[in-house]
Amino acid sequence: MRAVGIKSLKNSLSEYIRLVQSGETVLVTDRDRVVAELIPPRQGRAASVSDATLAELVRTGSLTPPSLPAAGPPPSLPVKKLKQILIDLDRDRADR
């Protein structure tokens, strides 16, 4: 475990991030008082920020995961044939 002042942390942030990444805990101090703690991510933490954000929303109950896994995106079916759409457009224009 290491302790570092805010100014030193700011000047050597990459170095301290590498230490935390390797498993070490870094205490951040302000005038010899601990104000923050940098620790490695806990086991099971999502690797990407978006995954971690979704996991946090599920944990707090703000988001409910699907009850069944999706088999892929839903099929994309046209509502009308292009020819019918063009006929409808012509008819709408003629009404004006």
C-alpha contacts under 8 A as a table, 3 or more apart, distances in Angstrom:
res1	aa1	res2	aa2	distance
1	M	24	E	5.97
1	M	25	T	4.94
1	M	26	V	5.77
1	M	27	L	7.39
2	R	24	E	7.79
2	R	25	T	6.49
2	R	26	V	4.81
2	R	27	L	6.00
3	A	26	V	5.62
3	A	27	L	4.47
3	A	28	V	5.85
3	A	29	T	6.74
4	V	8	S	6.39
4	V	9	L	6.15
4	V	26	V	7.13
4	V	27	L	6.22
4	V	28	V	5.14
4	V	29	T	5.87
5	G	8	S	5.35
5	G	9	L	6.06
5	G	28	V	5.70
5	G	29	T	4.68
5	G	30	D	5.81
5	G	31	R	7.52
5	G	32	D	7.65
6	I	9	L	5.01
6	I	10	K	6.10
6	I	28	V	6.22
6	I	29	T	6.14
6	I	30	D	6.16
7	K	10	K	5.13
7	K	11	N	6.29
8	S	11	N	5.10
8	S	12	S	6.13
8	S	13	L	7.99
9	L	12	S	5.24
9	L	13	L	5.15
9	L	16	Y	7.05
9	L	28	V	7.60
10	K	13	L	5.28
12	S	15	E	5.49
12	S	16	Y	6.61
13	L	16	Y	5.26
13	L	17	I	6.11
14	S	17	I	5.07
14	S	18	R	6.22
15	E	18	R	5.21
15	E	19	L	6.47
16	Y	19	L	4.96
16	Y	20	V	6.28
16	Y	26	V	7.38
17	I	20	V	5.08
17	I	21	Q	6.00
18	R	21	Q	4.90
18	R	22	S	6.23
19	L	22	S	5.19
19	L	23	G	6.67
19	L	24	E	5.56
19	L	25	T	7.69
19	L	26	V	7.92
20	V	23	G	5.15
20	V	24	E	4.72
20	V	25	T	5.77
20	V	26	V	6.80
20	V	38	L	6.75
20	V	39	I	5.88
20	V	40	P	5.41
21	Q	24	E	7.21
21	Q	40	P	5.82
22	S	40	P	7.74
23	G	39	I	7.45
23	G	40	P	5.68
24	E	39	I	6.90
24	E	40	P	7.16
25	T	37	E	7.11
25	T	38	L	5.78
25	T	39	I	4.84
25	T	40	P	7.12
26	V	37	E	5.86
26	V	38	L	5.05
26	V	39	I	6.65
27	L	34	V	6.37
27	L	35	V	7.71
27	L	36	A	6.04
27	L	37	E	4.58
27	L	38	L	6.30
28	V	34	V	5.71
28	V	35	V	5.83
28	V	36	A	5.00
28	V	37	E	5.86
28	V	38	L	7.49
29	T	32	D	5.45
29	T	33	R	5.10
29	T	34	V	4.30
29	T	35	V	5.45
29	T	36	A	7.02
30	D	33	R	5.26
30	D	34	V	6.46
30	D	35	V	6.47
34	V	37	E	7.74
41	P	45	R	6.24
42	R	45	R	5.76
45	R	52	A	6.80
46	A	49	V	7.29
46	A	51	D	5.65
46	A	52	A	5.01
46	A	55	A	7.83
47	A	51	D	7.16
47	A	52	A	7.28
48	S	51	D	5.39
48	S	52	A	6.30
49	V	52	A	5.03
49	V	53	T	6.06
50	S	53	T	5.03
50	S	54	L	6.24
51	D	54	L	5.16
51	D	55	A	6.11
52	A	55	A	5.01
52	A	56	E	6.12
53	T	56	E	5.12
53	T	57	L	6.30
54	L	57	L	5.09
54	L	58	V	6.29
54	L	63	L	7.84
55	A	58	V	5.15
55	A	59	R	6.10
56	E	59	R	4.95
56	E	60	T	6.19
57	L	60	T	5.30
57	L	61	G	6.17
57	L	62	S	5.13
57	L	63	L	5.34
58	V	61	G	5.08
58	V	62	S	6.02
58	V	63	L	4.81
58	V	64	T	5.89
58	V	65	P	6.98
59	R	62	S	7.76
60	T	63	L	7.74
61	G	64	T	6.65
66	P	69	P	6.63
70	A	73	P	7.46
78	P	81	K	6.83
80	K	84	Q	6.44
80	K	85	I	6.52
81	K	84	Q	5.38
81	K	85	I	6.44
82	L	85	I	5.03
82	L	86	L	6.23
83	K	86	L	5.23
83	K	87	I	6.28
84	Q	87	I	5.03
84	Q	88	D	6.16
85	I	88	D	5.10
85	I	89	L	6.19
86	L	89	L	5.02
86	L	90	D	6.21
87	I	90	D	5.17
87	I	91	R	6.22
88	D	91	R	5.07
88	D	92	D	6.15
89	L	92	D	5.09
89	L	93	R	6.17
90	D	93	R	5.13
90	D	94	A	6.15
91	R	94	A	5.08
91	R	95	D	6.41
92	D	95	D	5.24
92	D	96	R	6.99
93	R	96	R	5.56
